[in-house]
């Protein structure tokens, strides 16, 4: 199956502005199909969910469709898909619910490779419950998170292991299955941050052994929203704080207030778009499998081209060299602050931001402090021209560190 990036790009109106977008790890651009689904839902008759009026039934169907779409994307049970304003918000909510079962002597394991959204909620919940926190370090030179390092932190009182399926800073992909198995052998639950991975590879939460798997649709071409997939039976044993008249059913007991129906329609549209990246038939899950296989090949080719180009340039350091990675690269330029590199690239119409990107522990552990580095991520709409533009701009930057020439603007832009 051939991946036709030129055709894919035609569905993204944002690309007509002319920028080369390497900012996908912070939030992808959106295909027109997603925007149309959101608009159509907002313009339809909607009400609170129910089965009496057409407006109620429509709202109910939008939610059911989104749960099924996310379940198809993640290999999960739709009855265990919880939606929230963001992955951070849902993780905080679940951390407080889980911490009701913790006490002094219990332990929670977190890693320095993670985004802070999969660290701070657990650290704070453990502290409030009187439990202890055990930190797992990763290899600074390779960016790898060894399974043995996580296993060594486990004990008979470990209650939960929070770790990432892919680093949003370095692209590192830890062995999720092996880490989950080690955690389960110790009697602990696993909370896997899949925000970065879900945009780049087909996930199967059951195969992963993830008790909770969190993701963010706006990282995979959808609207701003968060979702967590878990076994409905596991969710059923948790008793989150909630309003008295709100539903006590799973997963509704974890979703406070009225859900954003229009955004949920956008989530379904985004997953359908991903399923249609290459022409194929079958179930949505089968189409997603074929699409992601083609997408992975496309993105791997481009990130290898990027890394090869970066490592050939003097004065540029690519941080981390994990064996298994997403198409995301973190780099720094000798003698030029990451923020300055970011700003100078923007002059050439290249969006490659610089920060710690909320992976603050990871950035500090690498010795990059709170400034972090420049991050370049490949997305479904990235093409060779984008990569070459970035490399050419960096050649200009390292040869003339005082600055880059602004990109030429047509008269229509003036």
N, C-alpha and C positions, 0 to 999 in steps of 0.2 A: 504494500500500500504506500503510495507516494504522498508525502506531505507537501501541499502546495501553499507555501507561506504567502505568495502574492495574492492568492484568492482569500486567504484568511485575513490579510491586512485590509481588504476592501470593506470588511464589516466593522472597522473601528474608525469612526469619524474623528476621534481625537488625533489620529495620525496625520490628518490633513494639515495640521499646524506645522508639520515639518520636523519636529524634534525626534531625535533618536532616544527612545525610552529604555533606560536601564534601571528604572526605579520600580519595576514590577514587584520585587520582594516587599516593598512598603505598601503596595496597592496597585493592582493592574489597571490598565485601561479597559473600557467596557464596550462590548459589541453592541451594535444598534438593536439587536434582538432583545437584549436585556432591558434596554431603555424602553423599548416598545411594550414589553410585558409589564413593566412597572406602570407606564402611562395608562395602558388599557385597564389595568386593575383599579387604578385610582379613579378612572372615569366610569367604571362600572358601579352599579348599585351594590353597596356593601353595608353590612351591619355587624353587630356582635354575632359570633358563631352560634348556629342553631340549625334546626331542621324544619322550621315553620314557614318562613318567607323565603323567597328566591334570594334576597340579599344575604340572609343568614346562611343559606346553603352554599352560596358562592364563597363566602368567607371561610366556611368550614372546609370546602374543597381546596381552596388555595393552600391552607395549612397542611392538609393531608397530602397534597401533591408535593409540597416542599419537603415534607418528612420522607416521602418515598424517594424523591430525587436524591437527597443527601444519603439515604440508606443505600441506594444503588451506587453512588459514587464511592462510598466507604466500605461497602460489603457489610453493612450493619442492619440492625432491626429497626424499621421505621418507628416502632413503638418506644424506642429508646433514644430518639433524637430530640434533644433539647435546644431550643433557640433562645438567644439573648441579644442584647444590644451589641456586644462584642465578645470575643473569646476571653478577654480579661474579666469582663463582668460575670460571665457564666462561671469562670474558674473561681473567682472570689466567692460566688454564691455556693458552689459545691464544696469549696474548702471549709466554709463555715458549717455546712451540713455534716461533712465527714468528721470535723473536729469535735463534734458533740460526743463522739465515741472515744476520744483520746483523753489521756491524762498523764500525770507525772510518771516517768519511766518509759513512756512510749517514744518512738522515734520516727522522724520523717526524713527521707533522703532527697536532696536536690543536687543539681550539677551546675558547675560554672559555665557549661556550654550553652545553657538555656537563655532564652528571652526572659526578662524579668517577670512577665505575666505567668510563667510557670515556676517562679521562685518565690517572689514576695508574698503571694497569697498563702502559700504553704508555710513559709517562715513565720508570718504573722499569726496564722491560725494555730500553729504549734505553740508559739509563745503564749497565746491567750489560754491554751488548754494546759499549759505546764509541761508540754512534751519537749523533747530535744530535737535539734536539727543536725543532721550529718551532711557534710559537703563532700562532693566528689569532684576532683580536678580532672582536666583533660590534658593531653600532651600538647604543650605549647608549640612545638616545632611542626607537628603534623596536623594538629587540630583534631586528632582522633580521641574518642571517648571509649577506652577499653572496657569490655564487659567485666573484666577482672576487677577494675577499679570500683565499679558499682557493687559487685558481689562482695568485695571486702568491706563495704560500708553497711552491709545488711546484718541484722541480728534478730534474736527471737522476739524483740519488741518493736521491730519495724512495722509501721502501719501502712505507709504509703511511699512509693518511689515515683517522683516526678522527673521526667526527662523528655528530651526533644527527639522527634523522629528525624529532624534535619535542622541544623543550625541556620538561623536566619542571617547570621553574620559571616560564617565561613563556608556554609554549604555542606558541612560534615553530616553524613548519614550514619548514626550509630546502628548497631545490631539490635533493633527493637525486639525481635523475637527472643533473642538470647537474654537480653536484660529483663524482659517480662518474665521469662521462665525462672531466672534466678530470684526475682522478687517474689514470685508465686511459691517457690520452694521455701522461702523464708516466711510465708504466710502473709505477705503484704499485697496491697493493691497497687496498680500502676495507673498513672495519669500521664498520658502521652500528648505532648504538644505537636500536633500535625499541621499547624498553620502554614509552615513553609513547604513541607513535603507535598501536601495535597495538590498544590498547583503544578507539580512536575511528574508525578508518578501515580499509578493506580494503587489505591490503598485497600487492604483487607484487614479490618480491625480484628476479626476473629483469628486470622492467621498470625497477626501480630501478637495476639494475647493481651491486647490493651483493654484494661477494664474501663477506662475513660479515654476517649480520643477527641481532642479539640481541634477545630479548624475555623477559618474565617473566609466566607465566600468572596469578600472583596479582594482576596489574594488570588482567586482563580476566576476572574472576569465578572464577578457578581457585585451586588450592592454591599454596603457596609452593614455587617451582621456577624454574629458569632454562633457557633453550633458545637454541641458536644454529643457524641454517640456513646451509648453504654448499654449494657444488658438491662432490659426493663426490670428484671428481677432484682438486680443490684440497686437500681434507682428506687425500687419499691420499699427497700429497707431503710432508706434515708428519709428523715423528717425535717425538711427545711422550714424556716420561719416563713409564714405566709399569712395573707388575709383570711379571716374566718370564712367568708362566703365563697372564696375562690375554690376552684376544683382541687380535690385531693387525688385525682387520678394521675397516673404516670403517662406521659412526661409533663402534663400541664401543671402539676404542683410546683415545678421548678421555673415556670414562666410567669412572671409577675406582670399584671396589667394586660392590656390588649396588645396582641402581637401586631407587628407592622406588615399587614397583608400585602401591600404593594412590594415591599422588599422581598418577602417570601416568594412572590411570583417571579421576581428577578432572579432569585436563587435557582429556581427550577429552570428558568430560561438559560442561565449560565451553564448549568450542568448539561442541558440538552445541546447547547452550542458545543461544549467540549465533546459530547458523544458524537457530534457530526463533523469533527475535524477532518475525518477521511470518510469517503463513501463506503458504507457498509450496512448490512441488515442485522436483524436479530433483536434481542432485548436491549434495553438501555445499558445494562451492565456489560453485555457483550460488545456493544458499540463503543463504550468507554474504554474497554480493554484494547480494542484495535486502535482507537484514536490515541491513547496514551503511548502505545508502542511506537507509533509513528512520531508523536510529539517528542518522546524521549530521544529518539535518534536525531531528530532535527536540533533539539536543544544541546545535546551532547556534542554534535559537530561544531556548533557555534561556540560553545564554551571552551572547547579544546583550541579552536582558532584564536579565541581571546587570550587564553592562558599562554599559548605559544608566543603570541605577539607581545604580551606584557613581560614575560620573562626574558625576552630578547632585548628589551629596552634598558639602558643603563640608568641606575638610580631609582628603579621601581622595584618594590618588594611585594610579592604576592604572599599573603599570610595563610598558612595552612596548606597541606597537601594530602588531604584524606583520600583513601582508596575509593571510597564510595561517596559521591557528592551530588548535590543538586547543581544546576547551571548558574551558580552564584559565586562571585569572586570578590574578595576584600584585598585592597592593595593600598600602599602608601608611596609617596614620592619623596625621595631624600631632599631635605632642605625646604620643602614647601608644605605648609599646614594642610591637612585634609580638606578643611573648609575652603581654603584658597583654591585648591585643585578643583573642587566642586564648582565654585563660582566661575573659574576660568573656562571650564568645560561648557558651562551653561552659555557662555558667550558664543560658542560654536553650535548651539542648539543641541547639546548633548546632556541629557538628564541622568547624571550619575551622582547621587547625593553622598554626603559624608557625615558620619555620625557613629555612635555606638549602637544605634537603632534599637534601643531598649535592651540589648544584650549587654548590659553594663558590666556584669561580672565577667563575662567572656572578654570584653574589650580590656578591662583592667588586668585580667590574668595574662593576656597576650602582651602586656606592657604598653598598650596604646592609650591607656588612661581613658578619660571621659571624652576625648576628641575622637577616638575611634579611627576609622579609615574611610577610604572611598569604596563604595560597594557598587558593583555592576552585576545586574541580574538579567538573565535571558528569559524572555517570555514567549508565548505562542506566536506573537506578531513580530518578533525580532528577526531581522534578516542579515545577510552577510554585509550589506552596505552599512547597517548600523554599527556592526562590530568594527569594520574598517574605518568608519568615521571616528570612533572612539580612539582607536590605535593611532590614527594619523594626528589627531588632536594632541595626544600624549607625546608623540614624537616632537611636535612643535613645542610643547610645554617644557620638556626636558632639555631641548636645545636652546630655547629662549625662555628661561624661567621667569622673566619679567612679565610675561603675559601672552595670551593668545589673541590672534586677530579675530574681531567679531565676524560672525558668518555674514555673508552677503544677504541683504534683504531686497526682495523685489519691490517694484514701485507699488504693487498692490498691498504691501505690508506697511508702507510708509504713510 
